[in-house]
Amino acid sequence: EDGLIFAEGVRVDLLAEDGTLDGRLTAEGCLFDRQTKHGYCEGAVGVSKGTDRLKGRGMYFSIEEQFIKILSECEIRTQRIPMKLGRLS
């Protein structure tokens, strides 16, 4: 009940407060600590929420802190970055 969980072929549906689907996390293999609510995933990982997409290899996450860190080969796709970012005026 308070131990570690290991899973392969992970797919976690992220739900909004009203219970509707708000995103999805996928990973090849994960180790999750129920007590600390922290986890580590190896292999290919991905997170999608709305139009935002993150993918890479290896991931550390914390449910309590609402924190996700992709460890390598990270790719981020989002529409939240202004088009003029990095351009000279």
Backbone atoms as SQL, in Angstrom:
CREATE TABLE atoms (id INTEGER PRIMARY KEY, chain TEXT, resi INTEGER, resn TEXT, atom TEXT, x REAL, y REAL, z REAL);
INSERT INTO atoms VALUES
  (1, 'A', 1, 'GLU', 'N', 0.809, -1.204, 0.000),
  (2, 'A', 1, 'GLU', 'CA', 0.000, 0.000, 0.000),
  (3, 'A', 1, 'GLU', 'C', 0.853, 1.269, 0.000),
  (4, 'A', 2, 'ASP', 'N', 1.974, 1.272, 0.734),
  (5, 'A', 2, 'ASP', 'CA', 2.865, 2.437, 0.761),
  (6, 'A', 2, 'ASP', 'C', 4.188, 2.160, 0.081),
  (7, 'A', 3, 'GLY', 'N', 4.267, 1.115, -0.719),
  (8, 'A', 3, 'GLY', 'CA', 5.534, 0.704, -1.302),
  (9, 'A', 3, 'GLY', 'C', 5.807, 1.266, -2.675),
  (10, 'A', 4, 'LEU', 'N', 6.720, 0.582, -3.365),
  (11, 'A', 4, 'LEU', 'CA', 7.129, 0.964, -4.707),
  (12, 'A', 4, 'LEU', 'C', 6.290, 0.219, -5.739),
  (13, 'A', 5, 'ILE', 'N', 6.045, 0.875, -6.859),
  (14, 'A', 5, 'ILE', 'CA', 5.319, 0.265, -7.970),
  (15, 'A', 5, 'ILE', 'C', 6.231, 0.314, -9.182),
  (16, 'A', 6, 'PHE', 'N', 6.393, -0.822, -9.869),
  (17, 'A', 6, 'PHE', 'CA', 7.123, -0.855, -11.132),
  (18, 'A', 6, 'PHE', 'C', 6.139, -1.246, -12.223),
  (19, 'A', 7, 'ALA', 'N', 6.177, -0.524, -13.339),
  (20, 'A', 7, 'ALA', 'CA', 5.270, -0.839, -14.445),
  (21, 'A', 7, 'ALA', 'C', 5.977, -0.616, -15.767),
  (22, 'A', 8, 'GLU', 'N', 5.615, -1.417, -16.768),
  (23, 'A', 8, 'GLU', 'CA', 6.115, -1.265, -18.134),
  (24, 'A', 8, 'GLU', 'C', 4.949, -0.889, -19.037),
  (25, 'A', 9, 'GLY', 'N', 5.256, -0.172, -20.123),
  (26, 'A', 9, 'GLY', 'CA', 4.198, 0.244, -21.044),
  (27, 'A', 9, 'GLY', 'C', 3.180, 1.141, -20.361),
  (28, 'A', 10, 'VAL', 'N', 3.664, 2.168, -19.682),
  (29, 'A', 10, 'VAL', 'CA', 2.815, 3.014, -18.847),
  (30, 'A', 10, 'VAL', 'C', 2.045, 4.037, -19.689),
  (31, 'A', 11, 'ARG', 'N', 0.778, 4.193, -19.368),
  (32, 'A', 11, 'ARG', 'CA', -0.055, 5.257, -19.935),
  (33, 'A', 11, 'ARG', 'C', -0.919, 5.792, -18.800),
  (34, 'A', 12, 'VAL', 'N', -0.714, 7.060, -18.457),
  (35, 'A', 12, 'VAL', 'CA', -1.458, 7.690, -17.372),
  (36, 'A', 12, 'VAL', 'C', -2.305, 8.807, -17.958),
  (37, 'A', 13, 'ASP', 'N', -3.609, 8.731, -17.752),
  (38, 'A', 13, 'ASP', 'CA', -4.501, 9.806, -18.184),
  (39, 'A', 13, 'ASP', 'C', -4.530, 10.866, -17.091),
  (40, 'A', 14, 'LEU', 'N', -4.279, 12.117, -17.479),
  (41, 'A', 14, 'LEU', 'CA', -4.311, 13.245, -16.557),
  (42, 'A', 14, 'LEU', 'C', -5.700, 13.867, -16.633),
  (43, 'A', 15, 'LEU', 'N', -6.346, 14.000, -15.492),
  (44, 'A', 15, 'LEU', 'CA', -7.723, 14.473, -15.468),
  (45, 'A', 15, 'LEU', 'C', -7.825, 15.875, -14.890),
  (46, 'A', 16, 'ALA', 'N', -8.746, 16.663, -15.434),
  (47, 'A', 16, 'ALA', 'CA', -9.060, 17.985, -14.897),
  (48, 'A', 16, 'ALA', 'C', -9.916, 17.789, -13.643),
  (49, 'A', 17, 'GLU', 'N', -10.148, 18.865, -12.914),
  (50, 'A', 17, 'GLU', 'CA', -10.943, 18.777, -11.688),
  (51, 'A', 17, 'GLU', 'C', -12.346, 18.238, -11.937),
  (52, 'A', 18, 'ASP', 'N', -12.905, 18.495, -13.127),
  (53, 'A', 18, 'ASP', 'CA', -14.258, 18.012, -13.432),
  (54, 'A', 18, 'ASP', 'C', -14.272, 16.576, -13.962),
  (55, 'A', 19, 'GLY', 'N', -13.086, 15.935, -14.027),
  (56, 'A', 19, 'GLY', 'CA', -13.000, 14.541, -14.450),
  (57, 'A', 19, 'GLY', 'C', -12.777, 14.325, -15.932),
  (58, 'A', 20, 'THR', 'N', -12.704, 15.391, -16.711),
  (59, 'A', 20, 'THR', 'CA', -12.459, 15.248, -18.141),
  (60, 'A', 20, 'THR', 'C', -10.969, 15.041, -18.400),
  (61, 'A', 21, 'LEU', 'N', -10.662, 14.385, -19.516),
  (62, 'A', 21, 'LEU', 'CA', -9.277, 14.122, -19.894),
  (63, 'A', 21, 'LEU', 'C', -8.557, 15.444, -20.157),
  (64, 'A', 22, 'ASP', 'N', -7.405, 15.641, -19.491),
  (65, 'A', 22, 'ASP', 'CA', -6.665, 16.898, -19.590),
  (66, 'A', 22, 'ASP', 'C', -5.254, 16.699, -20.123),
  (67, 'A', 23, 'GLY', 'N', -4.841, 15.458, -20.320),
  (68, 'A', 23, 'GLY', 'CA', -3.505, 15.191, -20.818),
  (69, 'A', 23, 'GLY', 'C', -3.175, 13.724, -20.660),
  (70, 'A', 24, 'ARG', 'N', -1.957, 13.365, -21.086),
  (71, 'A', 24, 'ARG', 'CA', -1.546, 11.963, -21.016),
  (72, 'A', 24, 'ARG', 'C', -0.039, 11.877, -20.844),
  (73, 'A', 25, 'LEU', 'N', 0.412, 10.951, -20.011),
  (74, 'A', 25, 'LEU', 'CA', 1.824, 10.640, -19.812),
  (75, 'A', 25, 'LEU', 'C', 2.046, 9.213, -20.291),
  (76, 'A', 26, 'THR', 'N', 3.101, 8.990, -21.087),
  (77, 'A', 26, 'THR', 'CA', 3.445, 7.646, -21.533),
  (78, 'A', 26, 'THR', 'C', 4.915, 7.382, -21.248),
  (79, 'A', 27, 'ALA', 'N', 5.252, 6.146, -20.951),
  (80, 'A', 27, 'ALA', 'CA', 6.642, 5.784, -20.666),
  (81, 'A', 27, 'ALA', 'C', 6.837, 4.298, -20.877),
  (82, 'A', 28, 'GLU', 'N', 8.065, 3.932, -21.247),
  (83, 'A', 28, 'GLU', 'CA', 8.388, 2.512, -21.438),
  (84, 'A', 28, 'GLU', 'C', 8.393, 1.768, -20.107),
  (85, 'A', 29, 'GLY', 'N', 9.021, 2.339, -19.096),
  (86, 'A', 29, 'GLY', 'CA', 9.082, 1.693, -17.787),
  (87, 'A', 29, 'GLY', 'C', 9.211, 2.727, -16.688),
  (88, 'A', 30, 'CYS', 'N', 8.479, 2.532, -15.582),
  (89, 'A', 30, 'CYS', 'CA', 8.487, 3.504, -14.474),
  (90, 'A', 30, 'CYS', 'C', 8.598, 2.810, -13.123),
  (91, 'A', 31, 'LEU', 'N', 9.244, 3.514, -12.212),
  (92, 'A', 31, 'LEU', 'CA', 9.297, 3.127, -10.810),
  (93, 'A', 31, 'LEU', 'C', 8.690, 4.282, -10.037),
  (94, 'A', 32, 'PHE', 'N', 7.643, 4.018, -9.236),
  (95, 'A', 32, 'PHE', 'CA', 6.921, 5.062, -8.521),
  (96, 'A', 32, 'PHE', 'C', 6.874, 4.729, -7.037),
  (97, 'A', 33, 'ASP', 'N', 7.193, 5.711, -6.201),
  (98, 'A', 33, 'ASP', 'CA', 7.157, 5.562, -4.743),
  (99, 'A', 33, 'ASP', 'C', 5.848, 6.165, -4.234),
  (100, 'A', 34, 'ARG', 'N', 4.949, 5.330, -3.765),
  (101, 'A', 34, 'ARG', 'CA', 3.637, 5.802, -3.292),
  (102, 'A', 34, 'ARG', 'C', 3.766, 6.755, -2.105),
  (103, 'A', 35, 'GLN', 'N', 4.738, 6.501, -1.239),
  (104, 'A', 35, 'GLN', 'CA', 4.883, 7.311, -0.033),
  (105, 'A', 35, 'GLN', 'C', 5.329, 8.745, -0.350),
  (106, 'A', 36, 'THR', 'N', 6.365, 8.913, -1.178),
  (107, 'A', 36, 'THR', 'CA', 6.872, 10.248, -1.497),
  (108, 'A', 36, 'THR', 'C', 6.152, 10.872, -2.691),
  (109, 'A', 37, 'LYS', 'N', 5.417, 10.029, -3.448),
  (110, 'A', 37, 'LYS', 'CA', 4.721, 10.458, -4.672),
  (111, 'A', 37, 'LYS', 'C', 5.698, 11.007, -5.711),
  (112, 'A', 38, 'HIS', 'N', 6.894, 10.388, -5.777),
  (113, 'A', 38, 'HIS', 'CA', 7.911, 10.702, -6.784),
  (114, 'A', 38, 'HIS', 'C', 8.104, 9.467, -7.650),
  (115, 'A', 39, 'GLY', 'N', 8.552, 9.696, -8.885),
  (116, 'A', 39, 'GLY', 'CA', 8.787, 8.565, -9.764),
  (117, 'A', 39, 'GLY', 'C', 9.926, 8.817, -10.723),
  (118, 'A', 40, 'TYR', 'N', 10.418, 7.726, -11.301),
  (119, 'A', 40, 'TYR', 'CA', 11.467, 7.776, -12.309),
  (120, 'A', 40, 'TYR', 'C', 11.051, 6.849, -13.445),
  (121, 'A', 41, 'CYS', 'N', 11.193, 7.325, -14.662),
  (122, 'A', 41, 'CYS', 'CA', 10.879, 6.517, -15.837),
  (123, 'A', 41, 'CYS', 'C', 12.110, 6.409, -16.715),
  (124, 'A', 42, 'GLU', 'N', 12.294, 5.251, -17.351),
  (125, 'A', 42, 'GLU', 'CA', 13.411, 5.071, -18.275),
  (126, 'A', 42, 'GLU', 'C', 12.867, 4.767, -19.658),
  (127, 'A', 43, 'GLY', 'N', 13.743, 4.933, -20.636),
  (128, 'A', 43, 'GLY', 'CA', 13.329, 4.715, -22.018),
  (129, 'A', 43, 'GLY', 'C', 12.566, 5.911, -22.547),
  (130, 'A', 44, 'ALA', 'N', 11.814, 5.682, -23.622),
  (131, 'A', 44, 'ALA', 'CA', 11.044, 6.761, -24.244),
  (132, 'A', 44, 'ALA', 'C', 9.928, 7.203, -23.315),
  (133, 'A', 45, 'VAL', 'N', 9.778, 8.537, -23.193),
  (134, 'A', 45, 'VAL', 'CA', 8.734, 9.116, -22.349),
  (135, 'A', 45, 'VAL', 'C', 8.057, 10.252, -23.112),
  (136, 'A', 46, 'GLY', 'N', 6.827, 10.546, -22.762),
  (137, 'A', 46, 'GLY', 'CA', 6.112, 11.648, -23.386),
  (138, 'A', 46, 'GLY', 'C', 5.021, 12.169, -22.481),
  (139, 'A', 47, 'VAL', 'N', 4.759, 13.459, -22.588),
  (140, 'A', 47, 'VAL', 'CA', 3.677, 14.096, -21.846),
  (141, 'A', 47, 'VAL', 'C', 2.957, 15.019, -22.823),
  (142, 'A', 48, 'SER', 'N', 1.643, 14.943, -22.853),
  (143, 'A', 48, 'SER', 'CA', 0.868, 15.866, -23.677),
  (144, 'A', 48, 'SER', 'C', -0.227, 16.467, -22.814),
  (145, 'A', 49, 'LYS', 'N', -0.451, 17.758, -23.017),
  (146, 'A', 49, 'LYS', 'CA', -1.510, 18.468, -22.310),
  (147, 'A', 49, 'LYS', 'C', -1.959, 19.599, -23.221),
  (148, 'A', 50, 'GLY', 'N', -3.187, 19.513, -23.712),
  (149, 'A', 50, 'GLY', 'CA', -3.674, 20.495, -24.675),
  (150, 'A', 50, 'GLY', 'C', -2.816, 20.451, -25.932),
  (151, 'A', 51, 'THR', 'N', -2.311, 21.606, -26.356),
  (152, 'A', 51, 'THR', 'CA', -1.450, 21.671, -27.541),
  (153, 'A', 51, 'THR', 'C', 0.026, 21.504, -27.185),
  (154, 'A', 52, 'ASP', 'N', 0.358, 21.342, -25.913),
  (155, 'A', 52, 'ASP', 'CA', 1.746, 21.192, -25.470),
  (156, 'A', 52, 'ASP', 'C', 2.164, 19.730, -25.498),
  (157, 'A', 53, 'ARG', 'N', 3.380, 19.473, -26.007),
  (158, 'A', 53, 'ARG', 'CA', 3.930, 18.115, -26.081),
  (159, 'A', 53, 'ARG', 'C', 5.376, 18.142, -25.622),
  (160, 'A', 54, 'LEU', 'N', 5.741, 17.205, -24.740),
  (161, 'A', 54, 'LEU', 'CA', 7.125, 17.001, -24.331),
  (162, 'A', 54, 'LEU', 'C', 7.456, 15.546, -24.583),
  (163, 'A', 55, 'LYS', 'N', 8.658, 15.294, -25.106),
  (164, 'A', 55, 'LYS', 'CA', 9.086, 13.907, -25.240),
  (165, 'A', 55, 'LYS', 'C', 10.596, 13.847, -25.113),
  (166, 'A', 56, 'GLY', 'N', 11.090, 12.680, -24.788),
  (167, 'A', 56, 'GLY', 'CA', 12.517, 12.486, -24.627),
  (168, 'A', 56, 'GLY', 'C', 12.804, 11.093, -24.107),
  (169, 'A', 57, 'ARG', 'N', 13.931, 10.976, -23.396),
  (170, 'A', 57, 'ARG', 'CA', 14.324, 9.686, -22.809),
  (171, 'A', 57, 'ARG', 'C', 14.631, 9.907, -21.345),
  (172, 'A', 58, 'GLY', 'N', 14.015, 9.116, -20.511),
  (173, 'A', 58, 'GLY', 'CA', 14.201, 9.222, -19.068),
  (174, 'A', 58, 'GLY', 'C', 13.432, 10.401, -18.504),
  (175, 'A', 59, 'MET', 'N', 12.827, 10.204, -17.329),
  (176, 'A', 59, 'MET', 'CA', 12.038, 11.277, -16.737),
  (177, 'A', 59, 'MET', 'C', 11.982, 11.093, -15.228),
  (178, 'A', 60, 'TYR', 'N', 12.090, 12.204, -14.520),
  (179, 'A', 60, 'TYR', 'CA', 11.840, 12.239, -13.084),
  (180, 'A', 60, 'TYR', 'C', 10.585, 13.077, -12.896),
  (181, 'A', 61, 'PHE', 'N', 9.693, 12.665, -11.995),
  (182, 'A', 61, 'PHE', 'CA', 8.491, 13.467, -11.762),
  (183, 'A', 61, 'PHE', 'C', 8.059, 13.403, -10.305),
  (184, 'A', 62, 'SER', 'N', 7.347, 14.442, -9.880),
  (185, 'A', 62, 'SER', 'CA', 6.798, 14.534, -8.535),
  (186, 'A', 62, 'SER', 'C', 5.349, 14.972, -8.643),
  (187, 'A', 63, 'ILE', 'N', 4.454, 14.165, -8.145),
  (188, 'A', 63, 'ILE', 'CA', 3.035, 14.512, -8.162),
  (189, 'A', 63, 'ILE', 'C', 2.773, 15.642, -7.172),
  (190, 'A', 64, 'GLU', 'N', 3.364, 15.573, -5.991),
  (191, 'A', 64, 'GLU', 'CA', 3.168, 16.605, -4.962),
  (192, 'A', 64, 'GLU', 'C', 3.609, 17.982, -5.441),
  (193, 'A', 65, 'GLU', 'N', 4.763, 18.051, -6.096),
  (194, 'A', 65, 'GLU', 'CA', 5.321, 19.330, -6.540),
  (195, 'A', 65, 'GLU', 'C', 4.869, 19.699, -7.953),
  (196, 'A', 66, 'GLN', 'N', 4.085, 18.834, -8.601),
  (197, 'A', 66, 'GLN', 'CA', 3.634, 19.018, -9.984),
  (198, 'A', 66, 'GLN', 'C', 4.821, 19.377, -10.877),
  (199, 'A', 67, 'PHE', 'N', 5.818, 18.493, -10.876),
  (200, 'A', 67, 'PHE', 'CA', 7.102, 18.727, -11.520),
  (201, 'A', 67, 'PHE', 'C', 7.444, 17.553, -12.419),
  (202, 'A', 68, 'ILE', 'N', 7.867, 17.836, -13.652),
  (203, 'A', 68, 'ILE', 'CA', 8.335, 16.805, -14.582),
  (204, 'A', 68, 'ILE', 'C', 9.662, 17.274, -15.163),
  (205, 'A', 69, 'LYS', 'N', 10.668, 16.402, -15.154),
  (206, 'A', 69, 'LYS', 'CA', 11.965, 16.723, -15.746),
  (207, 'A', 69, 'LYS', 'C', 12.335, 15.613, -16.724),
  (208, 'A', 70, 'ILE', 'N', 12.438, 15.957, -18.011),
  (209, 'A', 70, 'ILE', 'CA', 12.906, 15.022, -19.028),
  (210, 'A', 70, 'ILE', 'C', 14.429, 15.019, -18.954),
  (211, 'A', 71, 'LEU', 'N', 15.059, 13.851, -18.873),
  (212, 'A', 71, 'LEU', 'CA', 16.487, 13.761, -18.596),
  (213, 'A', 71, 'LEU', 'C', 17.377, 13.859, -19.828),
  (214, 'A', 72, 'SER', 'N', 16.939, 13.416, -21.001),
  (215, 'A', 72, 'SER', 'CA', 17.785, 13.543, -22.196),
  (216, 'A', 72, 'SER', 'C', 16.923, 13.558, -23.454),
  (217, 'A', 73, 'GLU', 'N', 17.542, 14.024, -24.554),
  (218, 'A', 73, 'GLU', 'CA', 16.897, 14.077, -25.861),
  (219, 'A', 73, 'GLU', 'C', 15.518, 14.741, -25.794),
  (220, 'A', 74, 'CYS', 'N', 15.424, 15.820, -25.026),
  (221, 'A', 74, 'CYS', 'CA', 14.141, 16.479, -24.803),
  (222, 'A', 74, 'CYS', 'C', 13.692, 17.290, -26.020),
  (223, 'A', 75, 'GLU', 'N', 12.430, 17.147, -26.345),
  (224, 'A', 75, 'GLU', 'CA', 11.807, 17.952, -27.393),
  (225, 'A', 75, 'GLU', 'C', 10.525, 18.539, -26.818),
  (226, 'A', 76, 'ILE', 'N', 10.350, 19.851, -26.990),
  (227, 'A', 76, 'ILE', 'CA', 9.159, 20.543, -26.495),
  (228, 'A', 76, 'ILE', 'C', 8.444, 21.163, -27.681),
  (229, 'A', 77, 'ARG', 'N', 7.149, 20.925, -27.776),
  (230, 'A', 77, 'ARG', 'CA', 6.325, 21.558, -28.811),
  (231, 'A', 77, 'ARG', 'C', 5.190, 22.277, -28.094),
  (232, 'A', 78, 'THR', 'N', 5.138, 23.604, -28.285),
  (233, 'A', 78, 'THR', 'CA', 4.113, 24.414, -27.627),
  (234, 'A', 78, 'THR', 'C', 3.786, 25.625, -28.469),
  (235, 'A', 79, 'GLN', 'N', 2.605, 26.152, -28.268),
  (236, 'A', 79, 'GLN', 'CA', 2.214, 27.395, -28.931),
  (237, 'A', 79, 'GLN', 'C', 2.288, 28.560, -27.947),
  (238, 'A', 80, 'ARG', 'N', 2.829, 28.336, -26.772),
  (239, 'A', 80, 'ARG', 'CA', 2.885, 29.358, -25.724),
  (240, 'A', 80, 'ARG', 'C', 4.042, 30.339, -25.892),
  (241, 'A', 81, 'ILE', 'N', 5.002, 30.039, -26.754),
  (242, 'A', 81, 'ILE', 'CA', 6.157, 30.916, -26.947),
  (243, 'A', 81, 'ILE', 'C', 5.815, 31.932, -28.031),
  (244, 'A', 82, 'PRO', 'N', 5.969, 33.231, -27.743),
  (245, 'A', 82, 'PRO', 'CA', 5.641, 34.250, -28.742),
  (246, 'A', 82, 'PRO', 'C', 6.494, 34.088, -30.003),
  (247, 'A', 83, 'MET', 'N', 5.902, 34.366, -31.167),
  (248, 'A', 83, 'MET', 'CA', 6.602, 34.234, -32.449),
  (249, 'A', 83, 'MET', 'C', 7.826, 35.137, -32.543),
  (250, 'A', 84, 'LYS', 'N', 7.804, 36.289, -31.885),
  (251, 'A', 84, 'LYS', 'CA', 8.924, 37.231, -32.005),
  (252, 'A', 84, 'LYS', 'C', 10.053, 36.933, -31.031),
  (253, 'A', 85, 'LEU', 'N', 9.946, 35.900, -30.213),
  (254, 'A', 85, 'LEU', 'CA', 10.992, 35.549, -29.253),
  (255, 'A', 85, 'LEU', 'C', 12.293, 35.272, -29.976),
  (256, 'A', 86, 'GLY', 'N', 13.341, 35.956, -29.601),
  (257, 'A', 86, 'GLY', 'CA', 14.643, 35.745, -30.177),
  (258, 'A', 86, 'GLY', 'C', 14.918, 36.498, -31.467),
  (259, 'A', 87, 'ARG', 'N', 13.953, 37.219, -31.964),
  (260, 'A', 87, 'ARG', 'CA', 14.129, 37.988, -33.191),
  (261, 'A', 87, 'ARG', 'C', 14.520, 39.420, -32.851),
  (262, 'A', 88, 'LEU', 'N', 15.365, 39.995, -33.676),
  (263, 'A', 88, 'LEU', 'CA', 15.750, 41.403, -33.489),
  (264, 'A', 88, 'LEU', 'C', 14.646, 42.301, -33.983),
  (265, 'A', 89, 'SER', 'N', 14.412, 43.363, -33.242),
  (266, 'A', 89, 'SER', 'CA', 13.363, 44.333, -33.641),
  (267, 'A', 89, 'SER', 'C', 13.910, 45.329, -34.631);
